[in-house]
């Protein structure tokens, strides 16, 4: 029953809550009602899928190593969700294509993309001073969702003007390099390569996402074949997304 139990039981439990009991603001598991599963609680098992089918909204912290598979399951069963994942998951081919198709996007983030998780067994190796007793600090953590939120329709406020002298062109692709989202020019209608942090501010009414520099399947669109990553003056920039302004 304990959150971090390490016993040898092969059977998991789940809790099913039907509202406030005994006048408590925070009910304990016995008030809620403990139910036993036949298996170990794997989200891919038939009995857990049956629970999934009953749900209107999924809110959870799935295992990062199985993030692709978990999101694919949510998409298959057409569930609304709010889940925690690492920001690098954006660059996974399977996840990025859902982003491009407006099936998943970033929700409101954690402060400095750093989250604290209840921790009973792991040593916290984070070098940042932002530590909390009994918790482990993980950086680069964000919320993923497919439920609409106001920030998704807020325009990115831009102020810089485009000049060929200030904005470098890629050596092997007709697009300009943008190192910071704040540096995106307000008056450029061509293709731009932007960092993945752009997705935290992405408004699908303002910009369209064309592809990812890490997606080999995108390169035939650029070169006719895969010839390696894009470069600027012979150097490869870090992860980049290709975007273009939507003309109103």
Steps between C-alpha positions, in 0.01 A plus 500: 500500500789738564591724208856370490438150629768251393331181614480190283128509432410419141166680531443874488221703655302803390290751689151604394362813664130590498501831683564636848463248783470550877535876461871481420662744262777250428371142519736211567515188276262308723240777464541497123485128448785267408450271202729220388614432148571150372829611348787736580328820382683535167312764296515267199313218674139425406360584843675838508380575148146430622552762772639738239188461288287627791702819540407843364833667581837337578732685740823318579879480495577211262844333496723715278656189342155390376375847408458426128301185568284664765408799282424266209253318726328824602476602135362160401219523756436870428544610861538853630816517709740708707827314554855574611792428270852615416526784250732289282200278425390776262774389261391134497373428152171353624432790740610772260259382232216528750620854572502584129147362464375704798425189705731586789663819630671644805290610796601744770856425607691456822712787624827487305379163360606340830266263685529333840379143544437314826814295557567216741783304338705712259791735555444850368801584281361834379761776524241776523440640849125462460458185714212386718515257790374152414479581130714455190543790260472432127570769240351533153154381612181632338127431481360347180130524421239488224253723684470857379633781721503880450880528470488283188328785315716787623723650231873507560588868533791576267684826442820438301518581129662266248831591341724259302798621702353398836330171405713219360376275221550122524767361272274228362142617552309814407425619854649733758652397831334622821693429821239648736122525465518866604722567195240388245444787253156655491508561122643175355265268310748232397602182680678534836693245704414553866591322827253248646419750778287668231229239570438647845375816325366342181172642372366291206305804381825700466753244373505161330754229578658352187732239651792421725872503424524169689241321287668310216165460326479877465825533307371368167274807502814715528768324300329218316699264722652489847841671503556568866386781724472865405805720554579868542848593378590133521379455861194305610264694727324327790152350453295714264138511382407651165211743516335762280268788573135454405401793281176662611 
